[in-house]
Amino acid sequence: MDRQTAAIGRPGAPALDLPDPRLQPPTRAESGDPFSALRVVHLLARIPRGRPVPIHELVARLNAEYLDWSFSPRVVLDAIAQVQANWIADYRTVDGIRIDEDGPSGAAVEIEDSSRAGPWIAGQAWRLEAECRTQLDEFARGEGRATEG
């Protein structure tokens, strides 16, 4: 081991004025990605119930809340469609989460105004959070997508 390598991290080494190396490039949200879907579902849990909310408003809100992410209408619609499919599978009804792709201001989503909607959507968020943690654990063990190739 050379002297320079041996000195890395040694106590008493002079501190240098360095920039923060933890800068991250922006993340482009992708359909099917649990990290993207978690952010969408988290927002769905907070939108008004019983009235259509334009997708373009959700996209703008996501891009404002997550400045290091970029969400497109297609990714947001795909995440909502998956949530809608999960709702249909759980409740056997299409009325809980409705997507209108031809609304007056473009595509919109409406979530029923009921006591079951909020807790169910929170459950979807927790399911996605677990999926994200699984991917992070796999990555930490060297089994993740970033290690392929």
N, C-alpha and C positions, 0 to 999 in steps of 0.2 A: 504494500500500500504506500503510495507516495505521500509526502508531507501535506500537500494540499487536500487530498482526500481524507487524511487522518484528521485534519483540522475542521472538517464540516461538522457543525453543531457542537463544537467543543466549548465548554464554559469559558467565559472571559473573552471570547472572540469579539472584536470590535463590531458594534452595530452599524449597519449601513442604512442610509435613507433609501428605501426601495419602495416601488409601487406595490399595491396589493395584487398578488398573482392569481387571486381567485376570481378574476373577471371571467364571465362566461359569454359565449356567443349567444345571440338570440335563438330561441327554440321555435321552430315552425311546428304548430300543432298538426297532428296527423290523425286521420280517421283510424279507428281501431286501437289507438294508443291509450292505455288506461290513464296515463298522466294528463293527457288532453281531456279525456272524457270526465275525469274527476273534477276538473275545473269547470266544465260545462254543467255537470250535475250539481255541483256546489252552487252555481248561479241559479239553476232551475229551482232549487230548494228555496230561494229567496225572492222569486218573482211573484207578482200578484196572481191570485187564483181567480178563476172564473171569467177571465177576459183574455183575448188574444194579445200576445206580446210579439211584435215583429222580430224576426231573426236578426235583422240588421242592427236592432238595438242591443240584442244579446252579444253580437259580435263586437260592437263598439265598447260595450261594458267590459267584456273579457279582455280586449286589447288595452283598455284603460287600467284595469285591475292588475294585469300581469304584463308590465312594461317590457319584460324580456322574452315575451312570447308573441307569436303572431297567429291569430285565429282567422280562418276564412269561413264564409257562410256554409260552404259544403261540409267542412269538418264539424261545425256546430250542428247542422241538420243531421249528419250521420250519427252523432252522439245522441241526439234527441230521439232519432228513429230507433236506436238500440234500446233506450230507456222505454220508449213506447212499446216495443216488442216484449220487453220484460214485464211491463204492466199487463199486457194482453195475456201473457203466459200465466201470470199470478192471479189475475182477477177475471179472466175470460170475458173481458169487455173492452171495447175500443174507445169508450167515452172518457176514460180517466185522463189520458194525454192525447190531445188532438193536434195534428200538424195540418195546417192549411197552406199549401204551396202557392195558392192563387189569391191570396188576400189582397185588399185594396192597397196596402203598402208593401206588397211582396209576401214572402213566406212568413208564417207566424205559428207560434205554439200556444196552446191553451191547456192549462192544467185545471182539473175539476176543483171546485171549492168544497172540499170535504175534509173531515177529520182524519181520514186515512191517507190522504195524499202526502202531507208533510213527512210523517214518520216513514212511509214507504220510500220516498225519495232519499231521505237520510240513510236508510238501509242500503240503497243503491250506491250512495257515496261511500259508505263504509266498505262495501264489497269492492269497489274500485280502489279504495285506499289499500286494502289488503293485496290486491293484484299488483299495485305499484310497489308495495313493500317486498313482495315476492321477487319482482324483477330486480329491485335494488339488492336483495340478499343474493340472488344468483350472480349479479354483476360483481358483488364483493367477493364471492367465492371463485370468480373467474369463469363462470358458466354463462354469463350474459351475452346479449347480442353484440356488445362492443368488443368482445374477445373473439368473435367469429371472423373468418376470412383469411 
